[in-house]
Amino acid sequence: MKKEYDLSKLTKRAGKIKVGKDASKIPISLRVDGSVLASLKEEAKRIGIPYQTFIGSVLYRYSTGELVDKKALEIFKALKAS
């Protein structure tokens, strides 16, 4: 690795920077029970990914309907059968 780099040849891209709201990460503050966070961290470690990435994927899958609460599904089925 060089001690110094010549950045004088760098040029700016033409036009406005295009960033979609879906592409950007938005920092939030969230309070979670310690035991829940510990469980999420353990699972992320078991899978081999950072825990914040894991939490983001769980939230994404839940929001898209891919991840469903089993108890809520049972209640829905019971109500539908009645």
C-alpha positions in Angstrom: 0.0 0.0 0.0 1.3 3.4 -1.0 1.8 6.1 1.6 0.2 8.7 -0.7 -2.1 8.5 -3.7 -2.4 11.0 -6.5 -6.1 12.0 -6.6 -5.6 14.9 -8.9 -6.7 12.8 -11.9 -10.1 11.9 -10.4 -13.1 13.4 -12.1 -16.6 13.8 -10.9 -19.4 11.9 -12.6 -21.7 13.9 -14.8 -25.2 14.5 -13.6 -27.0 14.1 -10.3 -26.2 11.1 -8.1 -29.1 8.6 -8.4 -29.9 6.7 -5.3 -33.2 5.0 -4.8 -34.8 5.0 -1.3 -34.8 1.2 -1.5 -31.1 1.0 -2.1 -30.1 3.1 0.9 -29.8 2.0 4.5 -31.5 4.2 7.0 -30.2 4.3 10.6 -32.8 3.7 13.3 -32.8 3.3 17.0 -34.7 0.3 18.3 -35.1 -1.0 21.9 -35.1 -4.8 22.1 -35.1 -7.1 25.1 -31.6 -8.4 25.9 -32.6 -12.0 25.6 -34.1 -11.4 22.2 -31.0 -9.6 21.0 -28.8 -12.4 22.4 -30.8 -15.0 20.5 -30.6 -13.1 17.3 -26.9 -12.6 17.7 -26.4 -16.4 18.4 -28.4 -17.3 15.3 -26.5 -14.8 13.1 -23.2 -16.2 14.4 -24.4 -19.8 13.7 -25.3 -18.8 10.2 -22.1 -16.8 9.8 -23.4 -13.4 9.0 -23.3 -10.1 11.0 -26.3 -9.8 13.4 -27.5 -6.5 12.0 -27.7 -8.0 8.5 -29.6 -11.0 10.0 -32.1 -8.7 11.8 -32.6 -6.7 8.5 -33.2 -9.9 6.6 -35.8 -11.1 9.2 -37.6 -7.8 9.1 -37.5 -7.8 5.3 -38.9 -11.4 5.1 -41.6 -10.6 7.6 -42.6 -7.4 5.8 -42.9 -9.2 2.4 -45.0 -12.0 3.9 -42.3 -14.6 3.4 -41.9 -15.0 7.2 -45.2 -15.7 9.0 -46.0 -16.0 12.7 -47.2 -19.6 13.2 -49.6 -18.7 16.0 -51.2 -16.0 14.0 -51.5 -18.4 11.0 -53.2 -21.0 13.2 -55.7 -18.4 14.5 -56.4 -17.2 11.0 -57.0 -20.8 9.8 -59.3 -21.5 12.8 -61.3 -18.3 12.1 -61.6 -19.1 8.4 -62.8 -22.6 9.1 -65.6 -21.3 11.4 
